[in-house]
Amino acid sequence: MSKAQAARAHQAFYDMIDQRDAAKRARRPTVPVGEPVTVLVIVPVVLPMSEIHAAADRLMDTPEYQAHARMLDAMLADMLLDPLPDVPIKD
């Protein structure tokens, strides 16, 4: 293969990659500015579920967790008891 042929093959390869990446970007969902976004994080876990539940139970028994849970409960109660402002609902 000559240097010119190698250069064309090399460029064709990178053009193909660029086209594939452009197609991927075009298929990505977009979120309009100001709209809420939900982030989902998936973490692979290699422990048995029984160990995960046992660790969660141990954590939930700590005073720090209990204090944090009480604080979150109070914040939620404040939000639920606070009257909602008159905001028009978008369709």
Biopython code that builds the backbone (N, CA, C, O; Angstrom):
import numpy as np
from Bio.PDB.StructureBuilder import StructureBuilder

atoms = [
    (1, "MET", "N", (0.861, -1.168, 0.000)),
    (1, "MET", "CA", (0.000, 0.000, 0.000)),
    (1, "MET", "C", (0.908, 1.232, 0.000)),
    (1, "MET", "O", (1.864, 1.317, 0.771)),
    (2, "SER", "N", (0.599, 2.151, -0.851)),
    (2, "SER", "CA", (1.408, 3.370, -0.925)),
    (2, "SER", "C", (1.058, 4.294, 0.241)),
    (2, "SER", "O", (0.066, 4.088, 0.939)),
    (3, "LYS", "N", (1.882, 5.304, 0.436)),
    (3, "LYS", "CA", (1.625, 6.263, 1.510)),
    (3, "LYS", "C", (0.321, 7.013, 1.273)),
    (3, "LYS", "O", (-0.411, 7.307, 2.218)),
    (4, "ALA", "N", (0.030, 7.320, 0.012)),
    (4, "ALA", "CA", (-1.217, 8.026, -0.312)),
    (4, "ALA", "C", (-2.424, 7.149, -0.001)),
    (4, "ALA", "O", (-3.414, 7.626, 0.553)),
    (5, "GLN", "N", (-2.341, 5.846, -0.364)),
    (5, "GLN", "CA", (-3.445, 4.928, -0.072)),
    (5, "GLN", "C", (-3.613, 4.764, 1.436)),
    (5, "GLN", "O", (-4.734, 4.728, 1.944)),
    (6, "ALA", "N", (-2.500, 4.665, 2.139)),
    (6, "ALA", "CA", (-2.563, 4.523, 3.595)),
    (6, "ALA", "C", (-3.189, 5.769, 4.224)),
    (6, "ALA", "O", (-3.987, 5.668, 5.157)),
    (7, "ALA", "N", (-2.824, 6.935, 3.710)),
    (7, "ALA", "CA", (-3.389, 8.177, 4.240)),
    (7, "ALA", "C", (-4.887, 8.247, 3.978)),
    (7, "ALA", "O", (-5.645, 8.680, 4.847)),
    (8, "ARG", "N", (-5.332, 7.820, 2.776)),
    (8, "ARG", "CA", (-6.772, 7.820, 2.464)),
    (8, "ARG", "C", (-7.517, 6.822, 3.348)),
    (8, "ARG", "O", (-8.605, 7.119, 3.842)),
    (9, "ALA", "N", (-6.933, 5.643, 3.547)),
    (9, "ALA", "CA", (-7.573, 4.639, 4.403)),
    (9, "ALA", "C", (-7.658, 5.152, 5.843)),
    (9, "ALA", "O", (-8.674, 4.987, 6.518)),
    (10, "HIS", "N", (-6.591, 5.763, 6.285)),
    (10, "HIS", "CA", (-6.552, 6.322, 7.638)),
    (10, "HIS", "C", (-7.625, 7.396, 7.798)),
    (10, "HIS", "O", (-8.351, 7.405, 8.792)),
    (11, "GLN", "N", (-7.729, 8.295, 6.832)),
    (11, "GLN", "CA", (-8.730, 9.362, 6.887)),
    (11, "GLN", "C", (-10.144, 8.797, 6.794)),
    (11, "GLN", "O", (-11.047, 9.283, 7.474)),
    (12, "ALA", "N", (-10.348, 7.773, 5.955)),
    (12, "ALA", "CA", (-11.668, 7.151, 5.831)),
    (12, "ALA", "C", (-12.093, 6.527, 7.159)),
    (12, "ALA", "O", (-13.259, 6.598, 7.548)),
    (13, "PHE", "N", (-11.130, 5.916, 7.847)),
    (13, "PHE", "CA", (-11.426, 5.318, 9.147)),
    (13, "PHE", "C", (-11.881, 6.399, 10.132)),
    (13, "PHE", "O", (-12.895, 6.230, 10.809)),
    (14, "TYR", "N", (-11.144, 7.496, 10.214)),
    (14, "TYR", "CA", (-11.514, 8.562, 11.143)),
    (14, "TYR", "C", (-12.808, 9.250, 10.731)),
    (14, "TYR", "O", (-13.569, 9.690, 11.592)),
    (15, "ASP", "N", (-13.069, 9.351, 9.443)),
    (15, "ASP", "CA", (-14.351, 9.899, 8.985)),
    (15, "ASP", "C", (-15.508, 9.010, 9.427)),
    (15, "ASP", "O", (-16.557, 9.501, 9.843)),
    (16, "MET", "N", (-15.303, 7.685, 9.332)),
    (16, "MET", "CA", (-16.331, 6.737, 9.757)),
    (16, "MET", "C", (-16.602, 6.894, 11.258)),
    (16, "MET", "O", (-17.756, 6.894, 11.686)),
    (17, "ILE", "N", (-15.541, 7.028, 12.050)),
    (17, "ILE", "CA", (-15.701, 7.213, 13.495)),
    (17, "ILE", "C", (-16.454, 8.518, 13.776)),
    (17, "ILE", "O", (-17.351, 8.547, 14.619)),
    (18, "ASP", "N", (-16.095, 9.590, 13.078)),
    (18, "ASP", "CA", (-16.774, 10.878, 13.270)),
    (18, "ASP", "C", (-18.254, 10.792, 12.913)),
    (18, "ASP", "O", (-19.092, 11.366, 13.609)),
    (19, "GLN", "N", (-18.585, 10.080, 11.834)),
    (19, "GLN", "CA", (-19.988, 9.919, 11.435)),
    (19, "GLN", "C", (-20.758, 9.128, 12.484)),
    (19, "GLN", "O", (-21.895, 9.463, 12.815)),
    (20, "ARG", "N", (-20.134, 8.081, 13.003)),
    (20, "ARG", "CA", (-20.782, 7.270, 14.035)),
    (20, "ARG", "C", (-21.024, 8.104, 15.291)),
    (20, "ARG", "O", (-22.097, 8.034, 15.890)),
    (21, "ASP", "N", (-20.022, 8.896, 15.686)),
    (21, "ASP", "CA", (-20.183, 9.737, 16.872)),
    (21, "ASP", "C", (-21.248, 10.807, 16.659)),
    (21, "ASP", "O", (-22.005, 11.121, 17.577)),
    (22, "ALA", "N", (-21.310, 11.366, 15.458)),
    (22, "ALA", "CA", (-22.339, 12.370, 15.157)),
    (22, "ALA", "C", (-23.730, 11.743, 15.218)),
    (22, "ALA", "O", (-24.671, 12.368, 15.706)),
    (23, "ALA", "N", (-23.862, 10.512, 14.725)),
    (23, "ALA", "CA", (-25.156, 9.822, 14.784)),
    (23, "ALA", "C", (-25.550, 9.552, 16.232)),
    (23, "ALA", "O", (-26.722, 9.680, 16.586)),
    (24, "LYS", "N", (-24.591, 9.182, 17.069)),
    (24, "LYS", "CA", (-24.878, 8.957, 18.489)),
    (24, "LYS", "C", (-25.338, 10.250, 19.152)),
    (24, "LYS", "O", (-26.316, 10.257, 19.901)),
    (25, "ARG", "N", (-24.630, 11.344, 18.875)),
    (25, "ARG", "CA", (-25.007, 12.632, 19.468)),
    (25, "ARG", "C", (-26.403, 13.052, 19.029)),
    (25, "ARG", "O", (-27.155, 13.624, 19.818)),
    (26, "ALA", "N", (-26.752, 12.776, 17.786)),
    (26, "ALA", "CA", (-28.075, 13.159, 17.278)),
    (26, "ALA", "C", (-29.186, 12.373, 17.971)),
    (26, "ALA", "O", (-30.303, 12.873, 18.105)),
    (27, "ARG", "N", (-28.894, 11.151, 18.412)),
    (27, "ARG", "CA", (-29.911, 10.319, 19.068)),
    (27, "ARG", "C", (-30.033, 10.598, 20.563)),
    (27, "ARG", "O", (-30.985, 10.139, 21.194)),
    (28, "ARG", "N", (-29.103, 11.332, 21.134)),
    (28, "ARG", "CA", (-29.150, 11.597, 22.573)),
    (28, "ARG", "C", (-30.344, 12.482, 22.909)),
    (28, "ARG", "O", (-30.631, 13.447, 22.201)),
    (29, "PRO", "N", (-31.036, 12.146, 23.993)),
    (29, "PRO", "CA", (-32.137, 13.018, 24.403)),
    (29, "PRO", "C", (-31.580, 14.330, 24.950)),
    (29, "PRO", "O", (-30.492, 14.365, 25.526)),
    (30, "THR", "N", (-32.325, 15.383, 24.766)),
    (30, "THR", "CA", (-31.915, 16.678, 25.301)),
    (30, "THR", "C", (-32.963, 17.147, 26.296)),
    (30, "THR", "O", (-34.149, 16.843, 26.167)),
    (31, "VAL", "N", (-32.510, 17.880, 27.271)),
    (31, "VAL", "CA", (-33.402, 18.430, 28.284)),
    (31, "VAL", "C", (-33.400, 19.941, 28.115)),
    (31, "VAL", "O", (-32.347, 20.574, 28.200)),
    (32, "PRO", "N", (-34.570, 20.524, 27.875)),
    (32, "PRO", "CA", (-34.627, 21.982, 27.738)),
    (32, "PRO", "C", (-34.137, 22.667, 29.018)),
    (32, "PRO", "O", (-34.288, 22.131, 30.115)),
    (33, "VAL", "N", (-33.564, 23.826, 28.866)),
    (33, "VAL", "CA", (-33.058, 24.588, 30.002)),
    (33, "VAL", "C", (-34.208, 24.897, 30.949)),
    (33, "VAL", "O", (-35.281, 25.326, 30.525)),
    (34, "GLY", "N", (-33.974, 24.677, 32.216)),
    (34, "GLY", "CA", (-34.987, 24.955, 33.225)),
    (34, "GLY", "C", (-35.880, 23.776, 33.554)),
    (34, "GLY", "O", (-36.646, 23.839, 34.516)),
    (35, "GLU", "N", (-35.803, 22.704, 32.784)),
    (35, "GLU", "CA", (-36.624, 21.523, 33.057)),
    (35, "GLU", "C", (-35.928, 20.656, 34.110)),
    (35, "GLU", "O", (-34.700, 20.657, 34.194)),
    (36, "PRO", "N", (-36.692, 19.923, 34.906)),
    (36, "PRO", "CA", (-36.069, 19.061, 35.918)),
    (36, "PRO", "C", (-35.342, 17.886, 35.264)),
    (36, "PRO", "O", (-35.744, 17.390, 34.211)),
    (37, "VAL", "N", (-34.281, 17.466, 35.906)),
    (37, "VAL", "CA", (-33.481, 16.350, 35.403)),
    (37, "VAL", "C", (-33.380, 15.312, 36.508)),
    (37, "VAL", "O", (-33.096, 15.648, 37.657)),
    (38, "THR", "N", (-33.610, 14.062, 36.165)),
    (38, "THR", "CA", (-33.439, 12.969, 37.105)),
    (38, "THR", "C", (-32.174, 12.219, 36.735)),
    (38, "THR", "O", (-31.991, 11.809, 35.589)),
    (39, "VAL", "N", (-31.312, 12.046, 37.711)),
    (39, "VAL", "CA", (-30.057, 11.339, 37.481)),
    (39, "VAL", "C", (-30.182, 9.947, 38.079)),
    (39, "VAL", "O", (-30.553, 9.790, 39.242)),
    (40, "LEU", "N", (-29.874, 8.954, 37.284)),
    (40, "LEU", "CA", (-29.908, 7.573, 37.732)),
    (40, "LEU", "C", (-28.485, 7.062, 37.764)),
    (40, "LEU", "O", (-27.774, 7.112, 36.760)),
    (41, "VAL", "N", (-28.073, 6.572, 38.912)),
    (41, "VAL", "CA", (-26.728, 6.032, 39.060)),
    (41, "VAL", "C", (-26.858, 4.540, 39.309)),
    (41, "VAL", "O", (-27.545, 4.113, 40.237)),
    (42, "ILE", "N", (-26.200, 3.757, 38.482)),
    (42, "ILE", "CA", (-26.212, 2.307, 38.640)),
    (42, "ILE", "C", (-24.829, 1.884, 39.109)),
    (42, "ILE", "O", (-23.825, 2.149, 38.448)),
    (43, "VAL", "N", (-24.791, 1.228, 40.252)),
    (43, "VAL", "CA", (-23.525, 0.794, 40.822)),
    (43, "VAL", "C", (-23.526, -0.726, 40.885)),
    (43, "VAL", "O", (-24.379, -1.317, 41.547)),
    (44, "PRO", "N", (-22.581, -1.365, 40.203)),
    (44, "PRO", "CA", (-22.520, -2.824, 40.293)),
    (44, "PRO", "C", (-22.064, -3.239, 41.697)),
    (44, "PRO", "O", (-21.103, -2.689, 42.235)),
    (45, "VAL", "N", (-22.749, -4.193, 42.266)),
    (45, "VAL", "CA", (-22.440, -4.654, 43.619)),
    (45, "VAL", "C", (-22.097, -6.133, 43.552)),
    (45, "VAL", "O", (-22.782, -6.920, 42.898)),
    (46, "VAL", "N", (-21.025, -6.491, 44.240)),
    (46, "VAL", "CA", (-20.600, -7.891, 44.204)),
    (46, "VAL", "C", (-20.898, -8.609, 45.513)),
    (46, "VAL", "O", (-20.510, -9.765, 45.685)),
    (47, "LEU", "N", (-21.578, -7.945, 46.430)),
    (47, "LEU", "CA", (-21.923, -8.573, 47.702)),
    (47, "LEU", "C", (-23.291, -9.241, 47.603)),
    (47, "LEU", "O", (-24.138, -8.814, 46.818)),
    (48, "PRO", "N", (-23.506, -10.281, 48.395)),
    (48, "PRO", "CA", (-24.845, -10.872, 48.447)),
    (48, "PRO", "C", (-25.832, -9.867, 49.052)),
    (48, "PRO", "O", (-25.455, -9.029, 49.870)),
    (49, "MET", "N", (-27.070, -9.962, 48.647)),
    (49, "MET", "CA", (-28.093, -9.039, 49.140)),
    (49, "MET", "C", (-28.221, -9.104, 50.662)),
    (49, "MET", "O", (-28.498, -8.087, 51.297)),
    (50, "SER", "N", (-28.026, -10.268, 51.249)),
    (50, "SER", "CA", (-28.136, -10.378, 52.709)),
    (50, "SER", "C", (-27.094, -9.510, 53.403)),
    (50, "SER", "O", (-27.387, -8.908, 54.436)),
    (51, "GLU", "N", (-25.879, -9.433, 52.853)),
    (51, "GLU", "CA", (-24.840, -8.583, 53.443)),
    (51, "GLU", "C", (-25.179, -7.107, 53.264)),
    (51, "GLU", "O", (-24.935, -6.298, 54.159)),
    (52, "ILE", "N", (-25.737, -6.761, 52.115)),
    (52, "ILE", "CA", (-26.123, -5.366, 51.868)),
    (52, "ILE", "C", (-27.219, -4.949, 52.846)),
    (52, "ILE", "O", (-27.165, -3.855, 53.407)),
    (53, "HIS", "N", (-28.212, -5.814, 53.051)),
    (53, "HIS", "CA", (-29.296, -5.500, 53.987)),
    (53, "HIS", "C", (-28.773, -5.421, 55.414)),
    (53, "HIS", "O", (-29.196, -4.555, 56.180)),
    (54, "ALA", "N", (-27.862, -6.310, 55.779)),
    (54, "ALA", "CA", (-27.292, -6.278, 57.132)),
    (54, "ALA", "C", (-26.521, -4.981, 57.353)),
    (54, "ALA", "O", (-26.622, -4.376, 58.421)),
    (55, "ALA", "N", (-25.756, -4.551, 56.360)),
    (55, "ALA", "CA", (-25.005, -3.294, 56.484)),
    (55, "ALA", "C", (-25.963, -2.111, 56.593)),
    (55, "ALA", "O", (-25.723, -1.191, 57.376)),
    (56, "ALA", "N", (-27.046, -2.126, 55.813)),
    (56, "ALA", "CA", (-28.034, -1.041, 55.883)),
    (56, "ALA", "C", (-28.698, -1.013, 57.259)),
    (56, "ALA", "O", (-28.918, 0.059, 57.822)),
    (57, "ASP", "N", (-29.015, -2.185, 57.796)),
    (57, "ASP", "CA", (-29.616, -2.241, 59.131)),
    (57, "ASP", "C", (-28.667, -1.676, 60.181)),
    (57, "ASP", "O", (-29.089, -0.935, 61.069)),
    (58, "ARG", "N", (-27.369, -2.029, 60.079)),
    (58, "ARG", "CA", (-26.388, -1.501, 61.036)),
    (58, "ARG", "C", (-26.301, 0.022, 60.922)),
    (58, "ARG", "O", (-26.227, 0.715, 61.936)),
    (59, "LEU", "N", (-26.309, 0.537, 59.707)),
    (59, "LEU", "CA", (-26.227, 1.985, 59.496)),
    (59, "LEU", "C", (-27.457, 2.680, 60.060)),
    (59, "LEU", "O", (-27.345, 3.727, 60.697)),
    (60, "MET", "N", (-28.620, 2.106, 59.829)),
    (60, "MET", "CA", (-29.860, 2.750, 60.258)),
    (60, "MET", "C", (-30.003, 2.772, 61.775)),
    (60, "MET", "O", (-30.803, 3.541, 62.308)),
    (61, "ASP", "N", (-29.242, 1.939, 62.473)),
    (61, "ASP", "CA", (-29.302, 1.922, 63.933)),
    (61, "ASP", "C", (-28.389, 2.964, 64.578)),
    (61, "ASP", "O", (-28.416, 3.120, 65.799)),
    (62, "THR", "N", (-27.589, 3.675, 63.801)),
    (62, "THR", "CA", (-26.657, 4.644, 64.379)),
    (62, "THR", "C", (-27.387, 5.936, 64.750)),
    (62, "THR", "O", (-28.365, 6.306, 64.101)),
    (63, "PRO", "N", (-26.911, 6.619, 65.792)),
    (63, "PRO", "CA", (-27.541, 7.891, 66.187)),
    (63, "PRO", "C", (-27.447, 8.958, 65.092)),
    (63, "PRO", "O", (-28.357, 9.771, 64.935)),
    (64, "GLU", "N", (-26.347, 8.952, 64.337)),
    (64, "GLU", "CA", (-26.187, 9.943, 63.269)),
    (64, "GLU", "C", (-27.274, 9.775, 62.212)),
    (64, "GLU", "O", (-27.852, 10.753, 61.737)),
    (65, "TYR", "N", (-27.543, 8.516, 61.850)),
    (65, "TYR", "CA", (-28.573, 8.261, 60.842)),
    (65, "TYR", "C", (-29.941, 8.679, 61.369)),
    (65, "TYR", "O", (-30.728, 9.299, 60.655)),
    (66, "GLN", "N", (-30.214, 8.338, 62.615)),
    (66, "GLN", "CA", (-31.508, 8.683, 63.207)),
    (66, "GLN", "C", (-31.704, 10.200, 63.245)),
    (66, "GLN", "O", (-32.797, 10.690, 62.962)),
    (67, "ALA", "N", (-30.645, 10.950, 63.594)),
    (67, "ALA", "CA", (-30.740, 12.413, 63.628)),
    (67, "ALA", "C", (-30.981, 12.963, 62.224)),
    (67, "ALA", "O", (-31.785, 13.876, 62.036)),
    (68, "HIS", "N", (-30.287, 12.407, 61.253)),
    (68, "HIS", "CA", (-30.462, 12.852, 59.869)),
    (68, "HIS", "C", (-31.885, 12.545, 59.384)),
    (68, "HIS", "O", (-32.503, 13.368, 58.708)),
    (69, "ALA", "N", (-32.394, 11.373, 59.726)),
    (69, "ALA", "CA", (-33.751, 10.998, 59.323)),
    (69, "ALA", "C", (-34.777, 11.939, 59.952)),
    (69, "ALA", "O", (-35.740, 12.332, 59.293)),
    (70, "ARG", "N", (-34.579, 12.304, 61.223)),
    (70, "ARG", "CA", (-35.504, 13.243, 61.877)),
    (70, "ARG", "C", (-35.465, 14.609, 61.194)),
    (70, "ARG", "O", (-36.502, 15.246, 61.007)),
    (71, "MET", "N", (-34.258, 15.054, 60.823)),
    (71, "MET", "CA", (-34.129, 16.344, 60.149)),
    (71, "MET", "C", (-34.859, 16.315, 58.803)),
    (71, "MET", "O", (-35.577, 17.256, 58.464)),
    (72, "LEU", "N", (-34.672, 15.226, 58.030)),
    (72, "LEU", "CA", (-35.342, 15.117, 56.738)),
    (72, "LEU", "C", (-36.855, 15.029, 56.899)),
    (72, "LEU", "O", (-37.601, 15.603, 56.105)),
    (73, "ASP", "N", (-37.312, 14.311, 57.929)),
    (73, "ASP", "CA", (-38.753, 14.238, 58.200)),
    (73, "ASP", "C", (-39.325, 15.622, 58.497)),
    (73, "ASP", "O", (-40.407, 15.963, 58.018)),
    (74, "ALA", "N", (-38.604, 16.418, 59.284)),
    (74, "ALA", "CA", (-39.072, 17.766, 59.616)),
    (74, "ALA", "C", (-39.098, 18.652, 58.371)),
    (74, "ALA", "O", (-40.033, 19.429, 58.177)),
    (75, "MET", "N", (-38.071, 18.535, 57.529)),
    (75, "MET", "CA", (-38.038, 19.328, 56.295)),
    (75, "MET", "C", (-39.197, 18.954, 55.383)),
    (75, "MET", "O", (-39.829, 19.829, 54.792)),
    (76, "LEU", "N", (-39.483, 17.650, 55.261)),
    (76, "LEU", "CA", (-40.587, 17.199, 54.420)),
    (76, "LEU", "C", (-41.916, 17.705, 54.967)),
    (76, "LEU", "O", (-42.778, 18.140, 54.203)),
    (77, "ALA", "N", (-42.085, 17.649, 56.288)),
    (77, "ALA", "CA", (-43.322, 18.147, 56.894)),
    (77, "ALA", "C", (-43.491, 19.638, 56.620)),
    (77, "ALA", "O", (-44.596, 20.093, 56.324)),
    (78, "ASP", "N", (-42.401, 20.401, 56.716)),
    (78, "ASP", "CA", (-42.482, 21.839, 56.413)),
    (78, "ASP", "C", (-42.911, 22.073, 54.975)),
    (78, "ASP", "O", (-43.739, 22.942, 54.700)),
    (79, "MET", "N", (-42.348, 21.298, 54.063)),
    (79, "MET", "CA", (-42.691, 21.473, 52.645)),
    (79, "MET", "C", (-44.142, 21.109, 52.377)),
    (79, "MET", "O", (-44.825, 21.786, 51.609)),
    (80, "LEU", "N", (-44.617, 20.031, 53.014)),
    (80, "LEU", "CA", (-45.983, 19.581, 52.769)),
    (80, "LEU", "C", (-47.013, 20.502, 53.409)),
    (80, "LEU", "O", (-48.120, 20.645, 52.889)),
    (81, "LEU", "N", (-46.666, 21.126, 54.522)),
    (81, "LEU", "CA", (-47.604, 22.010, 55.205)),
    (81, "LEU", "C", (-47.584, 23.424, 54.651)),
    (81, "LEU", "O", (-48.518, 24.191, 54.885)),
    (82, "ASP", "N", (-46.531, 23.783, 53.918)),
    (82, "ASP", "CA", (-46.411, 25.118, 53.343)),
    (82, "ASP", "C", (-47.376, 25.231, 52.169)),
    (82, "ASP", "O", (-47.377, 24.365, 51.294)),
    (83, "PRO", "N", (-48.206, 26.289, 52.130)),
    (83, "PRO", "CA", (-49.133, 26.413, 50.998)),
    (83, "PRO", "C", (-48.370, 26.635, 49.693)),
    (83, "PRO", "O", (-47.348, 27.320, 49.656)),
    (84, "LEU", "N", (-48.886, 26.048, 48.648)),
    (84, "LEU", "CA", (-48.248, 26.180, 47.342)),
    (84, "LEU", "C", (-48.559, 27.540, 46.741)),
    (84, "LEU", "O", (-49.677, 28.035, 46.883)),
    (85, "PRO", "N", (-47.595, 28.148, 46.075)),
    (85, "PRO", "CA", (-47.877, 29.421, 45.406)),
    (85, "PRO", "C", (-48.778, 29.185, 44.201)),
    (85, "PRO", "O", (-48.853, 28.075, 43.674)),
    (86, "ASP", "N", (-49.457, 30.238, 43.775)),
    (86, "ASP", "CA", (-50.311, 30.135, 42.592)),
    (86, "ASP", "C", (-49.433, 30.157, 41.350)),
    (86, "ASP", "O", (-49.059, 31.218, 40.851)),
    (87, "VAL", "N", (-49.117, 28.979, 40.868)),
    (87, "VAL", "CA", (-48.278, 28.849, 39.678)),
    (87, "VAL", "C", (-49.093, 28.121, 38.625)),
    (87, "VAL", "O", (-49.613, 27.037, 38.891)),
    (88, "PRO", "N", (-49.216, 28.693, 37.436)),
    (88, "PRO", "CA", (-49.973, 27.991, 36.396)),
    (88, "PRO", "C", (-49.290, 26.678, 36.020)),
    (88, "PRO", "O", (-48.064, 26.597, 35.950)),
    (89, "ILE", "N", (-50.094, 25.671, 35.785)),
    (89, "ILE", "CA", (-49.576, 24.354, 35.407)),
    (89, "ILE", "C", (-49.447, 24.296, 33.898)),
    (89, "ILE", "O", (-50.386, 24.610, 33.167)),
    (90, "LYS", "N", (-48.262, 23.886, 33.438)),
    (90, "LYS", "CA", (-48.036, 23.754, 31.997)),
    (90, "LYS", "C", (-48.554, 22.405, 31.526)),
    (90, "LYS", "O", (-48.451, 21.407, 32.240)),
    (91, "ASP", "N", (-49.104, 22.378, 30.339)),
    (91, "ASP", "CA", (-49.546, 21.105, 29.755)),
    (91, "ASP", "C", (-48.385, 20.425, 29.093)),
    (91, "ASP", "O", (-48.540, 19.337, 28.539)),
]
sb = StructureBuilder()
sb.init_structure("model")
sb.init_model(0)
sb.init_chain("A")
sb.init_seg("    ")
for serial, (resi, resn, name, xyz) in enumerate(atoms, 1):
    if name == "N":
        sb.init_residue(resn, " ", resi, " ")
    sb.init_atom(name, np.array(xyz, "f"), 0.0, 1.0, " ", f" {name:<3s}", serial, name[0])
structure = sb.get_structure()
